[in-house]
């Protein structure tokens, strides 16, 4: 007689076939949250997901409106008494595929080439999300689902955290749970199962500098009227010192030092200096004394200019210039507090020859989660069984705003993993997912759900 896990795993092949079919259907919906022209596509994606989740045994599914794109919420109650409750977070929105000329494949038509499936969202994160659904159905095909499941699937992760923040404030009582599973974090490599325990947050805004009321002939006014491009360039250059440290007073006040045992763990990380050089194509890396590149990315704050605009191809002093300035933050740094420190710095350094404003501030908190929770233990057990090696615990430089939001709103930690790979080119042209890795991820999720039923 088969054990519950053997019985569930026997249904994985059929579940993966359905996953492959579903992923093609969902990728075909261009649910780009940052482009108003795709608002109706986001609604179509939400409706498709509602219908798909409704196929889970006993599922009750709702769509909640937000100030932007809808949120899909589902509840699947376990028949087992005292079963733990697991919240599964996902997002159905994707980044723009522009410029389309950079793609060798149609971004909104899933196309398979060997072990790779191309299409926007295949890796981030329609594929990993659908793997959770397929895993639950594989379990349900062999018996009752042994834990209570909640789904929170949003449509603005790629563009704006405020709709989700508003939902948590208004409907947080619907999300009471013991832990949250988030498969948006990815893996370090196809043979390197990964559990993420640290994420950076962010604080970013657009700075706009105004000089003359209109463009001026640079021969007639050069040397008399201040050029906004020059001013903004000096301000940006002054945000870091020669060592790359951010030169805003008070910026590092809440930055935790990296503990010795964590540093030792980072020293065994597979992403060394050679990896970052090869992956980036940069001629050399910036260094911070005593810190490894992976520590600088995962456990230290940073500053970057995302874009800069100003002037035109003519002999003129432009009337204005603008730049999007982004700070990646570590846990304990408050995005709003960092934004205020930045504004105070701008008040000190901007000359009287220009005026300036900031706009479109967006911030999200970084997060550290426990590495010894029941959910993490269950996930480690599942990954170990599938990959036949110990999972790597990692801190990553990117952010997943919902992790910090759930900690704040519900006091709930997330267990973070995923089956996307560094070479999947998420957010870039020809995004793809490695199907063998996604298939192993499906099996790992089956094992995780069953293991968590015991651990929880």
HELIX and SHEET records of a PDB file:
HELIX    1   1 UNK A    4  UNK A    9  1                                   6    
HELIX    2   2 UNK A   12  UNK A   27  1                                  16    
HELIX    3   3 UNK A   36  UNK A   38  5                                   3    
HELIX    4   4 UNK A   39  UNK A   53  1                                  15    
HELIX    5   5 UNK A  100  UNK A  102  5                                   3    
HELIX    6   6 UNK A  126  UNK A  140  1                                  15    
HELIX    7   7 UNK A  162  UNK A  171  1                                  10    
HELIX    8   8 UNK A  172  UNK A  175  5                                   4    
HELIX    9   9 UNK A  218  UNK A  221  1                                   4    
HELIX   10  10 UNK A  228  UNK A  237  1                                  10    
HELIX   11  11 UNK A  260  UNK A  267  1                                   8    
HELIX   12  12 UNK A  273  UNK A  280  1                                   8    
HELIX   13  13 UNK A  293  UNK A  299  1                                   7    
HELIX   14  14 UNK A  335  UNK A  349  1                                  15    
HELIX   15  15 UNK A  374  UNK A  387  1                                  14    
HELIX   16  16 UNK A  401  UNK A  410  1                                  10    
HELIX   17  17 UNK A  422  UNK A  424  5                                   3    
HELIX   18  18 UNK A  435  UNK A  455  1                                  21    
SHEET    1   A 6 UNK A  59  UNK A  64  0                                        
SHEET    2   A 6 UNK A  71  UNK A  76 -1                                        
SHEET    3   A 6 UNK A 148  UNK A 154 -1                                        
SHEET    4   A 6 UNK A  85  UNK A  91  1                                        
SHEET    5   A 6 UNK A 179  UNK A 182  1                                        
SHEET    6   A 6 UNK A 414  UNK A 416  1                                        
SHEET    1   B 3 UNK A 111  UNK A 113  0                                        
SHEET    2   B 3 UNK A 116  UNK A 118 -1                                        
SHEET    3   B 3 UNK A 432  UNK A 434 -1                                        
SHEET    1   C 3 UNK A 367  UNK A 368  0                                        
SHEET    2   C 3 UNK A 194  UNK A 199 -1                                        
SHEET    3   C 3 UNK A 392  UNK A 396  1                                        
SHEET    1   D 4 UNK A 302  UNK A 310  0                                        
SHEET    2   D 4 UNK A 320  UNK A 329 -1                                        
SHEET    3   D 4 UNK A 201  UNK A 210 -1                                        
SHEET    4   D 4 UNK A 355  UNK A 364 -1                                        
SHEET    1   E 2 UNK A 216  UNK A 217  0                                        
SHEET    2   E 2 UNK A 316  UNK A 317 -1                                        
END                                                                             
